[in-house]
Amino acid sequence: METRRLQVLVELARLGSMRAVADVLNTTTSTVSQQIAVLSRDMGAALIEPQGRRVRLTPAGRRLAEHAVTILAAVEAAQHDLSPGAEPNGTLRIAGYATAIRAHLLPVVGELAVSHPRVHVLIREHEPAEALALLAEDATDLALAYDYNLAPAAEDPTVRATPLWTARWGLGVPADADASEGTTLDVFGRFDTHDWIVNSRNTADETVIRTLASMVGFTPRVTHQADSLDLVQGMIAAGLGVGLLPLDTTVAPGVRLIPLTAPPVEMRARAVARQGRLNWPPLALMTTLLRQRAGFRQ
């Protein structure tokens, strides 16, 4: 049922004349008649009946006109609510990886509770591939994802990725290992016989490790997997291997962190939404606040 036909019926109930309706809606009397006829077929009931040279609404027509007033008001309210200039309101679903949620999203959610209490945020912790799969299924509105400069994410024309922040990474090694600095390839070369620790739920860091190792001329022996960076540090401290860690992390006892500078290893965080969705006020607001927290100025 098209709302424009309901609008015609409401105007006919108000004005009582097809010619008057045509004048108000800037159309023809014939078009008004056709719209009412189609609406009657849709409803399976006669909506108008002759009254001399004019027409009047049947009881079914009057009843539908009453419903139409409510329906059109609800549609108008929804349009105002969803328009880009509307006050943000509604439930925003976000899937993202733990570090982004803890360090960036949770502070923004706290701010929103005060500044925009009508926005309700639902959070799910997922690694990028999982979050992006939820986005593709329309099971989340925003995915907080990341890639690396040495393992860039594939282009996807169905989504729009907004850059947020970047983080430099280094190589975490046992405290008693050779921690002297040098080029990234020099550092990797010193640990070619070690076991390597990678993420258990995302392959990007393993791709970076294998890419750099291949440039040195060895194949890394990947033996351990862990999603938690704290657990990765625990494995390194226990002598189980070496692995990538962000340079700004607090280093645990028994671990040393060697910067990787030439080439650098850089993680790039992104807020990803489906194409055409960023005009929705709650989503636009969240993306703006995350970028501001990351240091971007609108």
C-alpha positions in Angstrom: 0.0 0.0 0.0 1.5 3.3 -1.1 1.3 6.2 1.3 0.5 8.7 -1.5 -2.8 6.9 -2.1 -3.6 7.2 1.6 -2.8 10.9 1.3 -5.3 11.2 -1.5 -8.0 9.4 0.6 -7.3 11.7 3.6 -7.7 14.8 1.4 -10.9 13.4 -0.1 -12.3 12.9 3.4 -11.3 16.5 4.3 -12.4 18.3 1.1 -15.2 16.1 -0.2 -14.4 16.7 -3.8 -12.1 15.0 -6.3 -11.5 18.3 -8.1 -10.5 20.0 -4.8 -8.2 17.1 -4.0 -6.6 17.4 -7.5 -6.1 21.2 -6.9 -4.4 20.7 -3.5 -2.2 17.9 -4.7 -1.4 19.6 -8.0 -2.6 16.7 -10.1 -5.7 15.8 -12.2 -9.2 14.6 -11.2 -8.6 11.5 -13.3 -5.4 10.7 -11.4 -7.2 11.1 -8.1 -10.0 8.8 -9.2 -7.4 6.2 -10.4 -5.5 6.4 -7.0 -8.8 5.8 -5.1 -9.7 2.9 -7.4 -6.3 1.2 -6.9 -6.6 1.7 -3.1 -10.0 0.1 -3.2 -8.7 -2.9 -5.0 -5.8 -3.2 -2.5 -8.2 -3.1 0.4 -10.8 -5.3 -1.2 -13.6 -2.9 -0.3 -15.4 0.0 -1.9 -14.1 3.3 -0.5 -16.4 5.8 -2.3 -19.9 5.9 -3.6 -21.8 8.3 -5.8 -23.6 11.2 -4.2 -25.4 13.2 -7.0 -22.6 14.5 -9.3 -20.1 14.1 -6.6 -18.8 11.2 -4.4 -18.6 10.5 -0.7 -16.7 8.0 1.4 -18.4 4.7 2.3 -18.2 3.5 5.9 -15.1 1.5 4.9 -13.6 4.6 3.3 -14.2 6.7 6.4 -12.7 4.0 8.6 -9.6 3.7 6.4 -9.2 7.5 6.3 -9.0 7.5 10.1 -6.3 4.8 10.0 -4.6 6.7 7.2 -4.2 9.8 9.4 -2.4 7.7 12.0 -0.3 5.9 9.4 0.8 9.1 7.6 1.7 10.7 10.9 3.9 7.7 11.8 5.6 7.8 8.5 6.3 11.5 8.8 7.7 11.0 12.3 9.9 8.2 11.1 11.2 10.4 8.3 12.1 13.2 10.8 13.7 10.6 13.1 15.9 9.1 10.4 16.8 12.3 8.5 20.5 13.3 8.7 19.6 16.4 10.7 17.6 14.6 13.3 18.5 14.2 17.0 20.3 10.8 17.3 17.9 8.2 18.7 17.8 4.4 18.6 19.8 1.3 19.2 23.3 1.2 17.6 24.9 -2.3 17.3 28.7 -2.3 17.3 31.1 -5.3 16.8 34.8 -4.7 17.4 38.0 -6.1 18.7 38.8 -5.9 22.4 41.5 -3.2 22.4 39.3 -0.8 20.4 36.3 -1.4 22.6 38.3 -1.0 25.9 40.4 2.0 24.9 38.2 4.0 22.6 34.6 2.8 22.4 33.7 2.5 26.1 34.8 6.1 26.9 32.6 7.4 24.0 29.7 5.3 25.2 30.1 6.9 28.6 29.9 10.3 27.0 26.9 9.4 25.0 25.0 8.3 28.1 25.1 12.0 29.2 25.0 13.9 25.9 22.6 11.7 23.9 20.7 9.4 26.4 18.3 8.3 23.6 21.1 6.4 21.8 21.5 2.9 23.2 24.7 1.1 22.2 24.9 -2.7 22.1 28.5 -4.1 22.0 29.9 -7.4 20.8 33.5 -8.3 21.0 34.8 -9.8 17.7 38.0 -9.9 15.6 37.8 -8.0 12.3 36.8 -11.0 10.1 34.0 -11.9 12.5 32.8 -8.3 12.8 32.8 -7.7 9.0 30.9 -11.0 8.5 28.2 -9.7 11.0 28.2 -6.4 9.0 27.6 -8.3 5.8 24.7 -10.1 7.4 23.2 -6.8 8.7 23.7 -8.2 12.2 25.6 -5.2 13.3 25.6 -1.5 12.3 29.3 -0.7 12.8 32.4 -2.9 12.7 35.6 -1.7 14.4 38.3 -3.5 12.4 41.9 -3.2 11.6 44.6 -4.2 9.0 48.3 -3.6 8.7 50.3 -1.5 6.3 52.1 -4.8 5.3 48.8 -6.8 5.1 46.1 -4.4 3.8 42.5 -5.4 3.8 40.9 -6.1 0.5 38.7 -3.5 -1.0 34.9 -4.1 -0.6 32.6 -1.8 -2.6 29.6 -2.7 -0.3 31.1 -1.0 2.7 32.6 2.3 3.7 35.7 2.3 5.9 36.4 5.5 8.0 40.1 5.7 9.2 40.3 6.1 13.0 43.9 5.7 14.5 47.2 4.0 13.8 49.6 2.2 16.1 53.2 1.2 15.6 54.1 -2.4 16.4 57.3 -4.1 17.5 58.6 -7.6 18.2 58.1 -9.0 21.7 61.0 -11.3 22.7 62.1 -13.0 26.0 64.0 -10.6 28.3 67.2 -12.6 27.9 67.2 -12.5 24.1 69.2 -10.2 21.9 67.2 -7.0 21.9 69.5 -4.8 20.0 67.8 -2.6 17.5 68.3 -2.5 13.7 66.2 -2.6 10.6 63.1 -4.7 10.8 64.7 -7.3 8.6 67.8 -7.4 10.8 65.6 -8.0 13.9 63.6 -10.7 12.1 66.8 -12.4 11.0 68.0 -12.8 14.6 64.9 -14.8 15.4 64.6 -17.0 12.3 65.1 -20.2 14.4 62.5 -19.2 17.1 58.9 -20.3 17.4 56.4 -17.6 16.5 53.1 -16.7 18.2 50.2 -15.3 16.1 46.6 -14.3 16.7 44.2 -17.2 17.0 41.2 -15.4 15.4 42.7 -13.2 12.8 45.4 -13.9 10.2 46.6 -10.3 9.5 49.6 -10.4 11.9 50.6 -13.8 10.6 50.6 -12.4 7.1 52.9 -9.6 8.3 55.3 -12.0 10.0 55.4 -14.3 6.9 55.9 -11.4 4.6 58.9 -10.0 6.5 60.4 -13.4 7.1 60.2 -14.2 3.4 62.2 -10.9 2.8 64.9 -12.2 5.1 64.8 -15.6 3.5 63.2 -18.0 6.1 59.8 -19.5 6.8 58.6 -18.7 10.4 57.8 -21.7 12.5 54.3 -20.7 13.8 53.5 -22.9 16.8 51.3 -20.9 19.2 48.1 -18.9 18.8 46.5 -16.5 21.2 43.9 -13.8 20.9 44.8 -11.9 24.1 47.9 -9.7 23.9 48.4 -10.3 27.7 48.5 -14.0 26.9 50.9 -13.5 24.1 53.2 -11.7 26.5 52.8 -14.5 29.0 53.9 -17.0 26.3 56.9 -14.9 25.4 57.9 -14.6 29.0 57.6 -18.4 29.4 60.1 -18.8 26.5 57.5 -20.3 24.1 58.4 -17.9 21.2 58.3 -14.4 19.9 55.4 -12.3 18.5 54.2 -8.9 17.4 53.1 -6.4 20.1 52.1 -2.7 20.0 54.9 -0.4 20.9 52.6 1.6 23.3 51.8 -1.5 25.4 52.9 -2.0 29.0 55.6 -4.6 28.8 55.3 -7.5 31.2 58.1 -8.9 33.3 60.3 -11.3 31.3 59.5 -9.5 27.9 61.4 -7.1 25.8 59.9 -5.1 23.0 62.1 -4.3 19.9 60.8 -1.5 17.6 60.3 -2.4 14.0 61.2 0.7 12.0 62.5 0.0 8.5 60.0 -1.0 7.2 57.7 0.0 10.0 54.8 -2.3 11.1 51.7 -0.2 11.5 48.2 -1.3 12.5 45.4 0.8 11.1 42.1 0.9 12.9 38.9 1.6 10.9 35.2 2.1 11.5 33.3 0.1 8.8 29.6 0.6 7.9 27.5 -0.6 5.0 27.3 1.9 2.1 24.6 4.4 2.5 24.2 3.9 6.2 26.4 6.7 7.6 23.6 9.2 7.2 21.7 7.5 10.1 22.2 10.0 13.0 23.4 7.5 15.7 25.9 5.9 13.3 27.2 9.3 12.1 27.5 10.6 15.6 29.4 7.5 16.8 31.8 7.6 13.9 32.4 11.3 14.5 33.1 10.8 18.2 35.5 7.9 17.6 37.4 10.0 15.0 37.6 12.9 17.4 38.9 10.7 20.2 41.5 9.4 17.8 42.7 12.9 17.1 40.8 13.8 13.9 39.1 17.1 13.8 35.9 17.5 11.7 
